[in-house]
Amino acid sequence: MLPRHSSLGHTDHRPWPVPAGPWIMAMTWRNLLFMHWPIAPDVMRRLVPPPFEVDKFNESAWLGSVPLMMNAVLGRCSPAIPGVSRFPELNVRTYVRVKDRPGVYFFSLDAHQPLAVAMARRFFHLPYCRAAMCCEPASRGEVYYRSARTHPGSGDARFEARYQPVGTARTAVNGALDHFLTERYRLYTTNCQGELRYGEIHHSPWRLRGADVEIRCNTMTAPLGLKLPNTKPLLYYTEPLDVIAWPLRPE
């Protein structure tokens, strides 16, 4: 019998119980920065497929862009594979609901690992794209991050920034905006037939810090035809987090 994952020792914070079936994938997220912009709900409605209700906070939809480093990525029954289990990833996302269950809807997920991209597209029906990327931690917690999409037919999408944490770590309070944007335990997608699918994830509550960021280039929403507001993004830097995921299921 495989050992119980350490994150399952802390489940009281979840909005619904942990799935009954076995998880299939584990990973650690590092150097993660949440960047969020408010978007008019009618604009977001045009971008999100009909099966999903756009989730709003204070009557606004939200667009998130999240650079991170994926570490120790492995299947439940397989060890970490050198060159495959660690790679940068950058996702563009919003927040949706199906019935009473809030979750994340991904517009794109760029990754530096071709095998991870191929597997995620085939088995999880997620819009992963190949990209030339680097994530270079420096002194005093600063991170240099660069991504240039190379996936055929997926549009020109680039991101380059330096960021670092500031302040002390804290846990988001239920009902607050930072909790709405970060504490999500379900992702939604559709398969090739347009049928709704969801995937459960689990982790301990986020430990959030403020952040300083210098964005040198960000065209990640250009393939969507979406221009970001000319305002500074809402920023949260996170401490490393262990995560487990379950297979996709029909709603």
N, C-alpha and C positions, 0 to 999 in steps of 0.2 A: 504493500500500500504506500502511495506517495505521501510525503509529509504535508500537513495542513499549512497553507500559506500564512505567513506572519500577519498580513494585513487583516485576515479574517478574525483576529482577536479583538478588533475594534469595529463594531457594526452599528452601534446605537445611533450614530449620526445619520444613517441612511434614511431617505424618505419612504422606502419600502424594503422588504426583506431581501437578503442576498438570494440569488437564484438557487434552486434546489440541485440542478445538475452540476457536473464538474466544470471548472474553468479550464480553458485550453491554452492560454498564453499568459506569460508574466513578463514584466518589463520594469525599468526604472526610468523616470523622467528627470532630467537634470538641466540646469541652465535655462529654465523655462521662464519666458516673459509673456504675460497676458497684455495685449494692447487692444483696447476697445474704443469704438466710435458709435455714437447714437445715429440711427438711420430712421428716416420716416417710415412708418409701418406700411404705407401703400407702395413705397419703393421696394421694400423687402418682400412684400407679398408677390410682386412680379417675378422675383428671383427664386422663390421657394415653391417646390411642387405642390399641387393641390391637396394631396393626402395630409399635409402638415399644417397645423395652426401656428402662425407666427407668435412666439412668446414675447411678451412686452413687459417692460418695467417703467412705471411712470409714463405710460402711453407711448413709449419709444421702443422700437426694435433696436437690436445691437449687432454690430459686425465686429468679430474678433479676429485678430491675426496673432498667431502663437508660434514663435520660434522656440525650439528646444533641442536637446540632445537625447536620443533614445539609447539607453544602456541596458545591458544584460537582457536582451530580448530573446526569449526562448519559449518553445512549446512545452506543454505540461510533461510530456514524456521524452523530451530531448534536451541535451545540454546546449549551452551557448556555443555558437559556431563563430570562430574568428573571422572578422571581415563582414559578417552578416548581422551579428548581435549588437552592433554599436554603430549609429549613424545619425547625422542631423536630420531633422524633420521640421517642416514649416506648414502649419495649416491655417486656412481661412474658413471661418465658420459663422453660424448664427445659432439662434436658440428657438426651438419649436416645441409644440406639445402634440401628443396624440391622446385623446381622451383626458385623463387626469395625470398623465405621465410626462413631465418635462424632459427634454433631452437636447442633444447637439445635432445640428445638421451641417455637414461639411460641404463647402463649395469646392475645395481643393485641398490636397495634402501632398506637398512636395517632399521628396526624400532622396538621399544620396545613394541608397542601396537598391540596385535594379531588381534583385530577387525579391526584396520586401515589397517593392512596388508591384511586381507581377503577381505575387501571392495575394496581396491586399485587394487588387482589382478583381481577381478571379474568385476568391473565396469570401470576401467581405463586401463586394460590390461598392467599394469606396473609390472616389475619384483621385487616386494617387497618380502622381506624375514624377518622372525622373528629372533630376536637377543636379547641376554642379554646385556643391555646397561646402561650406566650412563653418565650424563652430570652434573658436579658439579662446578658451578662458585665459585671462591674463592676471596681472597682479591686482590686489585689492578687490577681487571679485568681478572685475570687468570682463565682459564677453564681447568678442568681435564676431559678427555673424554675417555671412554672405550667401546668397542663393540666386542662381540663374536657371530658369527652367529650360530643359532640353527635350522634353517629351514631344514627339511629333504631333502636330495638329492641336495642341493645347493652349496656344497663345503665348505671347511674350510676357513673362511674369518675373520680376526681379525684386530683390530685397537686400539692402546692406545697412547695417547699423552697429553701433556700439552701445552696450547697456550694462548697468550695474545696479545691485541692490542698495537701498538706503533704508535707514530706520530699523526697528526691531520687528521680528516676526510675530504675527497674530493669527488667530483663527476667525474667519468670517462669521458674523452673527446672522442667524436665520431671519429673513425678511429684509436684509440690507442688500444694496446693489451688488457689492462684491460677492455675496453669497449666491445671488441670482446668476451671476456671470461665471462662477467657477465650480460650484458644487453641483455637478451634473453626473448622473450615474447611468445614463443610457445614451446611445447614439442611434440615429435614424438614417435609413437610406432606402433606396428602391433597387430591385433586381432588374435584369434585362427586360422583363415583361412589365415593368412598372409597378410591381407588387411591393407593398410596404414590408420592410424588414427592420428589426431592431437588434441591437447588441448591448448587453449589460456589461458594465465595468465596476470595479470596486477598488477603493483605496481609503486610507485614513483621511481625515479632514485636511484640506489645504492649509499650509502655513505660509501666509502672505506677507510680503514686505513691499514698501514703496520702491520706485525705481527711477533712475535717471537714464534717458536714452537720447542718442544722437542718430536720427534716421537720415542716412545719406541718399537712399533710393528706396521707393516702395511703389511698385506697379502691380502688386499682387491681385488687386481687384479689377485691373484693366480688362482681363478676359471676360469679366461679368458685365462690362459696360457700366460699372459703378464707380463714381468719383467720390472719394472720401471727403468728409467735411474738412474745411480749412481750420481745424482746431487741434490742439494737442490731444493725443489719445489718453484715455484712462489707463494707468499702468499698475501692474502687480508683478513682482518677481517672486518666485516660489522656491522653497527649499526642496531638495530631492524627495521624490515620492515613489514608492513601490506600488505597482498597479497590476491587477489581474483582469482578464477579459474572458467572456463566455462566447460561444458561437452565435451567429445570427439566427433569429427566430422570426416566424411570421407573426404579425400582430393579431 
